[in-house]
């Protein structure tokens, strides 16, 4: 009975959306419910082990978030709350990474514990995710991921969630157009 209770409790890790708090000087992360969000990048915090019994729950939560905001093709998982990862959990992250890449986005992991990173490497999932998509801190992750976002979307965005957004222009890009006039016209 205690095993059943344990599995029931651990099979549903918390999967919460987070965003930098615009009212915090240090831009500490807060629950994303009422805060402005980047139209391209979503932060998700997972608290709990990512094992065979929890992967369906995590996939469902990420899919529901995708339905609510399909334009957020980039997802950064704040992973310091993941204490354990098995092969099924590693495959879930690798599949999510491939899916996002094919959609024009990416999957990023922030604050991965050493043991979890070893499990990702041993399973082969780290190769699929890409070592350049693992970050030690949110600050480092934001700076690097921001450089990968679509600048046209950034120019028209009014959320200005990240410090890096301050340099983006708010009007659409202006490009010089050349009109070709046929010879003899």
N, C-alpha and C positions, 0 to 999 in steps of 0.2 A: 504494500500500500504506500509506503513512504517513497518508493521508487516512482510510482505513478504520480504522486504529488510533486516530486522533484522534477520529473519530465514535463508535467503540465506547466509548472512555474517557469522553467528555463526554456521551454519551446517558444516562448513569445517575448523575445528581448524588446526593450524599448527602442523604437525607431522614430526619433523626433526631428522635425525640421528646425534648423537654427539659422540665425542671421545676425550680422553685426548690429548692435544697438546704436542708432544714430545719435542718441542722447548721451552716450558714454564717450568721454574723451579718448579712452583707450580702445573704443569700439569692441568692448566685450560682447561675446555672443549671447543671444537671448532666444527664447522660443519665437518662432517666426509668425505666430498667429496674427498679430496686429502691427508688425514692423514692416517697413518697405523691404522688398526683395529684389535682387538682381534678376532681370528677365532671362538671363542665360545660364546662371550658375546657382545651384541649390546646395546648401550644406545640410547634411543629415548626420545626426549623432546616433550611434548604435551602442546601447548599453546591455551587454550580455554576451554569452558565448554564441558563436556562429557554428553550429553543428547540424548534423543531419535532421534533427528534430526541430530546428529553428529556421532552416532555410526557406521553407514555404512561406512562413510568416513574414520574413524579411522581403522576399520577392513580392508578396502581395502589398506590403506597405509602400515599397518603391514604385510599384505599378500604379497604385492609387495616387501617389504624389505626381507621377507622370501624367495621369489623366487630368489632374487639376491644373497642371502647368506644363503642357507639352513642349513649350518653347525652351524650357530649362534642360538643355541637352547635356550640360556639364553637371556632374554631381560629385561633390567632395564629401567623403565619409570621415567624420571625426571618430577615429577608431580607438582612442585610448581606453574606451569602456569595453572593448572586446578582449576578454581574457584568454579565450581558447578558440581554436579554429580546427575543424577536422577537414577531411578531403572534400566532403559535400559543401562545406562552407567556403573552402578555397575555390571550388568549381563555380559556386554561385557568384563570387566576386569576379572571377575570370570571365564568366558568361556575361555578366553585367558590363564589364569593361569592353568586351567585343561589341556588344549590342550598342552601347553608347558611341563607340568609335564609328561604327557603320552609320549611325544617325547624324554624324557630324559633330559629336561632342566628345566627352571623355569621362572616365572614372578616376578619382584621385583619393588617396588614403592619407590621413593626417594623424600623426601621433601613434603610429603602429608600435605596439610593444615588441621587444626583441624576440620573444618566443613565438608570437603570432607571425612576425616577419620570417622567421625560420620555417614555420609551418607552410607559409605561402611559397617559399623557395623550394622546399622539399616536394611539394605537390606539383610544381611546375606553373602554378597560377601567377607567380610573381613575374615570370617571363611574359605571360600574356598581358598582364596589367601594365608592366613596364616599370623598371626601377625609378625612372624619372618622374613617375606619377605618385611617388611616396614622399611625404614631407614631414619634417619634424615638428613644425609649428604652423598655426593658422596664418600668421603673418607671412611666412615664407610661401605657403600654398597660395594665398590670395595674390601675391605679387607675380608668381609664375603663371597661375591659371589666367589671371587678368590679361596677360600678354597673348593668350591663346583665344580670347573671345573675339567675336565678330565686331569690328570697329564701327560698322554702319549702325548696328543696334545700340552700341555705346553712345554714339553721337546724339541719338534721339531719346535716350533713356533719361527719365527725370528722377529715378530712385536714388542715384548717387550713393549706393550702399558702401562702397569701398573708398578709401583715401585715394586710390589710383584713379578713381572716376573723376576727380576734380580737374584733371587735365583734358578730359574728353569734351569736345565741343557739343553744344546742345542742338545745333542746327544740322540739317542733312549735309552730307559732303557735297562739295561743288567741284565738278570736274570740267575741264575745258573740253569743249566739243568742237571738232573740226568738220566743217561742211565741205564736202567735195563738190565742185562745180564741173560738170562734164565739159570737155574741150569743145569749143565752138558754140557755147551757150551764150 
